[in-house]
Amino acid sequence: MAKRPFVNRLNNLDPKTWLKFQKSWFVHAPPPRKKGVFRHPAKFPETLAQEFIEFFTKRDQVVFDPMVGTGSTLVAALRSGRHSIGIELNKTYADIANQFVEVERKALGEAVEHLTCQVIHGNAADSPGLFDEHQLPLINYVLTSPPYWDMLHAKGAQTQKKRRTSLDLDLQYSDDPEDLGNIHDYDEFISQLVNIYIGIKPYLKPRAYLTIIVKNIKKGGKIYPLAWDLARELRKTYTLKDEKIWCQDDVRLAPYGLGNAWVSNTFHHYCLQFRNE
């Protein structure tokens, strides 16, 4: 009996690479961050973004990040041979994203000349209006990482302590009151974040995937299940398909609660997978 040929309707990967990506957890060791993007206080690596983009799309499809920061998703999309669109509230970060996109374009040359890569300075909450205003195409895939509530305001955070020693590194995303990272009420933060993702639904193609990279938060001696709350609310609009856990095993342990109470060193993020059905 003849073996049925492998038909890949989702991406351009071979079966072996497909299976490797399907593992429910992974460790990612990105290269060092470039100086220009290091000022951003919570940037995820282009190399990680590229792995997700190449799994959830085919070449020449359209990738969208409604909170694009300094452009990780856009750079990864270029390297993957995909069109991309990003929205960024902070004008400085939007400018940095544009600069790094142009550097990447020059490095990749003719192979990406046909690809569009658009950075829009605006508010992700206004995505529907921005899609209409800029006549943007329908989206094949969303990859994004929202603010982890207002944790960048936490003075005791180890990462923030290190950044305070440098005068040219940002401690928060911005001072803009519309910035989600400046909302101090947890329930209000969840509500506004969920509304952003619901608002882009009409601009997604049927069966388009959304990957949201997020983690649960510790604050004031208790945990706020940000990833789980986001999954619970968004599953009312999208189909929650799965989770993939990003483990960071290269971060130094801190003696939280040593000799007194259980306080874990949290070195993992949830990559939540939704689908537009």
Secondary structure, 3 states (H helix, E strand, C coil): CCCCCCCCCCCCCCHHHHHHHCCCEEECCCCCCCHHHCCCCCCCCHHHHHHHHHHHCCCCCEEEECCCCCCHHHHHHHHHCCEEEEEECCHHHHHHHHHHHHHHHHHHHHHHCCCCEEEEECCHHHHHHHHHHCCCCCEEEEEECCCCCCHHHCCCCHHHHHHCCCCCCCCCCCCCCCCHHHCCCHHHHHHHHHHHHHHCHHHEEEEEEEEEEECCEEECCEEECHHHHHHHHHCCCCEEEEEEEEECCCCCCCCCCCCCCCCCCCCEEEEEEEECC
